[in-house]
């Protein structure tokens, strides 16, 4: 993650004025949960088209930002990760309140209130990939770096509950650096 994060430092978001206006009301967990529910109701396979996306966020440029392969479909998980990461909620509040619960629940594929270490790696990869796209980084996110960060914190392939995810977010230098990069984009 460090390699990608170092390339993101100092970049400004490639967000349209419409999205930035939308961002001003993305300040509560309930709004983020509402977006999650709307997106998931439209898609059973986690893919969403531009037409479906603009029913929820009427800004095609935001969709295009995530559609880097120009395939006409983007991943709901990546969009929601971007909404969470770039929401108007402060970095401390993102960790302290239930903002991350939106992402955690999205990756709790079997609704057991736990995710596997592999699911956590996917969550972290998706969040970093989303942030990279919003900040205009055209390079690929190194999957092995993301896997290593998670493996260094969770030494065995245990199930991770939400409390453990919050501890990881509070104590992982990579997560802290990611939140710092995001926060600095708005200064």
C-alpha positions as CSV (number, residue, x, y, z in Angstrom):
1,X,0.0,0.0,0.0
2,X,2.9,2.3,0.8
3,X,4.0,2.5,-2.9
4,X,0.5,3.5,-4.1
5,X,0.0,5.9,-1.1
6,X,3.3,7.7,-1.8
7,X,2.1,8.3,-5.3
8,X,-1.2,9.8,-4.1
9,X,0.3,12.3,-1.7
10,X,-0.4,15.9,-2.8
11,X,-3.0,15.0,-5.5
12,X,-6.3,16.8,-5.7
13,X,-9.5,14.9,-6.3
14,X,-10.9,14.7,-9.8
15,X,-14.3,15.4,-8.6
16,X,-16.8,17.5,-10.4
17,X,-18.5,20.5,-8.7
18,X,-21.7,18.4,-8.7
19,X,-20.0,15.7,-6.7
20,X,-18.5,18.2,-4.3
21,X,-21.9,19.7,-3.7
22,X,-23.2,16.1,-3.2
23,X,-20.3,15.6,-0.7
24,X,-21.6,18.3,1.5
25,X,-24.5,16.2,2.5
26,X,-22.5,13.0,2.8
27,X,-21.9,13.7,6.4
28,X,-23.9,11.1,8.2
29,X,-23.8,7.3,8.5
30,X,-27.6,7.2,7.7
31,X,-27.0,8.9,4.3
32,X,-24.2,6.5,3.5
33,X,-26.3,3.5,4.4
34,X,-29.1,4.9,2.3
35,X,-26.7,5.1,-0.7
36,X,-25.5,1.6,0.0
37,X,-29.1,0.3,0.1
38,X,-30.0,2.1,-3.1
39,X,-27.0,0.8,-5.0
40,X,-27.4,-2.7,-3.7
41,X,-31.1,-2.7,-4.6
42,X,-30.2,-1.9,-8.2
43,X,-27.6,-4.6,-8.5
44,X,-27.5,-8.2,-7.5
45,X,-24.0,-8.8,-8.9
46,X,-22.3,-5.6,-7.5
47,X,-22.1,-4.1,-11.0
48,X,-24.0,-0.9,-11.9
49,X,-24.5,0.9,-15.2
50,X,-24.3,4.6,-15.8
51,X,-28.0,4.9,-16.1
52,X,-28.5,3.1,-12.7
53,X,-25.8,5.2,-11.1
54,X,-27.3,8.5,-12.2
55,X,-30.6,7.5,-10.7
56,X,-28.9,7.8,-7.3
57,X,-26.1,10.4,-8.0
58,X,-27.0,12.5,-11.0
59,X,-23.4,13.1,-12.2
60,X,-22.1,11.1,-15.1
61,X,-18.6,12.5,-14.6
62,X,-18.4,10.7,-11.2
63,X,-19.4,7.4,-12.9
64,X,-16.8,8.0,-15.6
65,X,-14.2,8.5,-12.9
66,X,-14.7,4.9,-11.7
67,X,-15.3,3.4,-15.2
68,X,-11.6,3.4,-16.0
69,X,-11.9,0.5,-18.5
70,X,-14.8,2.3,-20.2
71,X,-16.9,-0.8,-20.0
72,X,-20.1,0.9,-19.0
73,X,-20.3,-0.9,-15.6
74,X,-18.6,0.0,-12.3
75,X,-18.4,-2.0,-9.1
76,X,-20.9,-0.9,-6.4
77,X,-18.2,-1.7,-3.8
78,X,-15.7,0.7,-5.3
79,X,-18.3,3.5,-5.5
80,X,-19.4,3.0,-1.9
81,X,-15.8,2.9,-0.8
82,X,-15.2,6.2,-2.5
83,X,-18.3,7.7,-0.9
84,X,-17.2,6.5,2.6
85,X,-13.5,7.6,2.1
86,X,-14.4,11.0,0.7
87,X,-17.5,11.7,2.8
88,X,-17.6,14.9,4.8
89,X,-17.0,12.9,8.0
90,X,-13.7,13.7,9.7
91,X,-11.0,10.9,9.7
92,X,-11.3,10.4,13.4
93,X,-15.0,10.2,13.2
94,X,-14.8,7.7,10.4
95,X,-12.9,5.4,12.7
96,X,-14.7,6.2,15.9
97,X,-18.3,6.0,14.6
98,X,-20.0,3.5,12.4
99,X,-19.0,5.0,9.0
100,X,-16.8,2.0,8.3
101,X,-19.7,-0.2,9.2
102,X,-21.2,0.6,5.8
103,X,-18.1,-0.9,4.1
104,X,-17.8,-3.7,6.7
105,X,-21.4,-4.8,6.1
106,X,-20.9,-4.6,2.3
107,X,-18.1,-7.1,2.6
108,X,-19.9,-9.3,5.1
109,X,-21.0,-11.5,2.3
110,X,-22.6,-14.2,4.5
111,X,-24.2,-11.8,7.0
112,X,-22.4,-13.3,10.0
113,X,-21.1,-10.0,11.4
114,X,-17.6,-11.1,10.6
115,X,-15.5,-11.1,7.5
116,X,-12.6,-13.3,6.5
117,X,-9.0,-11.9,6.3
118,X,-9.4,-12.4,2.5
119,X,-12.6,-10.3,2.6
120,X,-10.7,-7.6,4.6
121,X,-8.0,-7.6,2.0
122,X,-10.6,-7.1,-0.7
123,X,-12.2,-4.3,1.3
124,X,-8.8,-2.6,1.7
125,X,-7.9,-3.1,-2.0
126,X,-11.3,-1.7,-3.0
127,X,-10.9,1.4,-0.8
128,X,-7.4,2.1,-2.0
129,X,-8.4,1.5,-5.6
130,X,-11.4,3.9,-5.2
131,X,-9.2,6.6,-3.6
132,X,-6.6,6.1,-6.4
133,X,-9.3,6.7,-9.1
134,X,-10.7,9.7,-7.4
135,X,-7.2,11.2,-7.1
136,X,-6.4,10.4,-10.7
137,X,-3.7,7.8,-10.1
138,X,-3.6,5.8,-13.3
139,X,-1.3,3.0,-12.0
140,X,-2.6,-0.3,-10.7
141,X,-2.9,-0.8,-6.9
142,X,-0.5,-3.5,-5.9
143,X,-2.6,-6.3,-4.5
144,X,0.3,-8.0,-2.8
145,X,1.1,-4.8,-0.8
146,X,-2.5,-4.7,0.4
147,X,-2.5,-8.4,1.3
148,X,0.7,-7.9,3.2
149,X,-0.6,-5.0,5.3
150,X,-3.6,-7.1,6.4
151,X,-1.5,-10.2,7.0
152,X,1.0,-8.3,9.1
153,X,-1.8,-7.2,11.4
154,X,-3.9,-10.3,11.4
155,X,-1.3,-13.1,11.5
156,X,-3.8,-15.9,11.1
157,X,-6.8,-16.3,8.8
158,X,-9.2,-15.5,11.5
159,X,-12.7,-14.0,11.1
160,X,-12.6,-10.3,11.7
161,X,-15.5,-8.6,13.5
162,X,-16.2,-4.9,13.3
163,X,-14.4,-4.1,16.5
164,X,-11.3,-5.8,15.1
165,X,-11.6,-3.8,11.9
166,X,-11.8,-0.5,14.0
167,X,-8.6,-1.6,15.9
168,X,-6.9,-2.3,12.6
169,X,-7.9,1.2,11.3
170,X,-6.7,2.9,14.4
171,X,-3.3,1.1,14.6
172,X,-2.3,0.4,11.0
173,X,0.2,2.9,9.8
174,X,-1.0,2.3,6.2
175,X,-4.6,3.1,7.1
176,X,-3.5,6.2,9.0
177,X,-1.5,7.3,6.0
178,X,-4.4,6.7,3.6
179,X,-6.7,8.8,5.8
180,X,-4.1,11.6,5.9
181,X,-3.8,11.5,2.1
182,X,-7.5,11.8,1.8
183,X,-7.8,14.6,4.3
184,X,-5.0,16.6,2.7
185,X,-6.8,16.6,-0.6
186,X,-9.3,19.0,0.8
187,X,-6.9,21.5,2.3
